[in-house]
C-alpha cells in the first residue's frame, strides 16, 4: 500500500492529496509532523534511492534554515540524515509518498502522473 506522509497545514500536501483522490490512487495517510517516519524507514528509503540527501530535506523550511543545514546536508551520512529527519517531520520535504522502493518528495503533477498512476 502506498503511504502518503503529509502535514495538514501544508497547501502543497492538500494539492497532492486532492490529486491522488481525483485519480483514484489508493493510499494510507500519516501526519509527517505528529508521526514522522522512523529512522530505520528513512535509512532504507534514502539508501535505496538514486536521489541525493538534499532531495529529502525541506530546504525552504524555517527549521532547515534555523539549523543551518544548507552547508551541512551534503557532508552528512545517511544515518545522520535519517536521525535528523525522523526527529523533526518539518525537515522532510513534503508530501512524501512511498511504496516499497519507490519514493517521491514534494508534489509535481507530472511526476505523480508518471509514478503513482501506473502502480
C-alpha positions as CSV (number, residue, x, y, z in Angstrom):
1,X,0.0,0.0,0.0
2,X,1.2,3.5,-0.8
3,X,1.9,5.6,2.2
4,X,1.3,9.4,1.9
5,X,3.1,11.4,4.6
6,X,1.8,15.0,4.8
7,X,1.3,18.0,7.0
8,X,-2.3,19.1,7.4
9,X,-1.4,22.8,7.2
10,X,0.6,22.5,4.0
11,X,-1.0,23.7,0.9
12,X,1.2,21.5,-1.3
13,X,0.1,18.5,0.7
14,X,-3.5,19.4,0.2
15,X,-3.0,19.7,-3.6
16,X,-1.3,16.4,-3.7
17,X,-4.0,14.7,-1.7
18,X,-6.7,16.2,-3.9
19,X,-4.8,14.9,-7.0
20,X,-4.5,11.4,-5.5
21,X,-8.2,11.3,-4.7
22,X,-9.2,12.6,-8.1
23,X,-7.0,10.0,-9.8
24,X,-8.3,7.2,-7.6
25,X,-4.9,6.4,-6.2
26,X,-5.3,4.3,-3.0
27,X,-3.0,5.3,-0.1
28,X,-2.7,5.3,3.6
29,X,-2.1,8.8,5.1
30,X,0.2,9.6,8.0
31,X,0.9,13.0,9.5
32,X,4.5,13.9,8.9
33,X,4.8,16.3,11.9
34,X,2.9,14.4,14.6
35,X,4.2,11.0,13.5
36,X,7.3,11.2,11.3
37,X,8.8,8.1,9.7
38,X,11.2,6.1,11.9
39,X,14.9,6.3,11.5
40,X,15.1,2.8,10.0
41,X,12.5,3.6,7.4
42,X,14.3,6.7,6.3
43,X,17.6,5.0,6.2
44,X,16.1,2.3,3.9
45,X,14.4,4.8,1.6
46,X,17.4,7.1,1.3
47,X,19.8,4.2,0.7
48,X,17.6,2.7,-2.0
49,X,17.0,6.0,-3.7
50,X,19.1,7.4,-6.5
51,X,18.5,10.9,-5.2
52,X,21.0,13.0,-3.2
53,X,20.3,13.6,0.5
54,X,19.2,17.1,-0.1
55,X,16.1,15.7,-2.1
56,X,14.6,14.5,1.2
57,X,15.0,17.8,3.1
58,X,12.5,20.7,3.1
59,X,15.2,23.2,2.0
60,X,12.8,26.1,2.1
61,X,11.6,25.4,5.7
62,X,12.2,27.5,8.8
63,X,13.7,24.6,10.7
64,X,16.1,23.9,7.9
65,X,17.4,27.5,7.9
66,X,17.4,27.7,11.7
67,X,19.7,24.7,11.9
68,X,22.0,26.0,9.2
69,X,21.6,22.8,7.2
70,X,22.4,24.3,3.9
71,X,26.1,23.8,4.4
72,X,25.8,20.5,6.4
73,X,23.5,18.2,4.4
74,X,26.0,17.3,1.7
75,X,28.5,16.0,4.2
76,X,26.0,14.0,6.3
77,X,25.9,10.2,6.3
78,X,22.6,8.5,5.5
79,X,22.4,7.5,9.2
80,X,22.9,11.1,10.4
81,X,20.3,12.5,7.9
82,X,17.8,9.8,8.8
83,X,18.1,10.5,12.6
84,X,17.7,14.3,12.0
85,X,14.7,13.8,9.6
86,X,12.9,11.4,12.0
87,X,13.4,13.8,14.9
88,X,11.6,16.7,13.1
89,X,9.0,16.0,10.4
90,X,9.1,19.6,9.3
91,X,12.6,19.0,8.0
92,X,11.2,16.4,5.5
93,X,10.3,17.7,2.0
94,X,6.6,17.2,1.8
95,X,4.5,15.5,0.8
96,X,6.5,12.3,1.0
97,X,5.0,9.3,-0.9
98,X,6.4,5.8,-0.5
99,X,5.6,2.4,-1.8
100,X,8.3,-0.2,-1.4
101,X,11.4,1.3,-3.0
102,X,9.5,4.0,-5.0
103,X,9.7,7.4,-3.3
104,X,8.7,10.9,-4.2
105,X,9.2,14.1,-2.2
106,X,7.2,17.2,-3.0
107,X,4.4,17.4,-5.4
108,X,4.6,17.9,-9.2
109,X,1.6,16.7,-11.1
110,X,3.6,15.3,-14.0
111,X,5.8,13.2,-11.6
112,X,2.7,11.9,-9.7
113,X,1.1,11.1,-13.0
114,X,4.2,9.2,-14.2
115,X,4.9,7.4,-10.9
116,X,1.7,6.9,-8.9
117,X,-1.0,6.2,-11.6
118,X,1.0,3.4,-13.1
119,X,1.4,1.5,-9.8
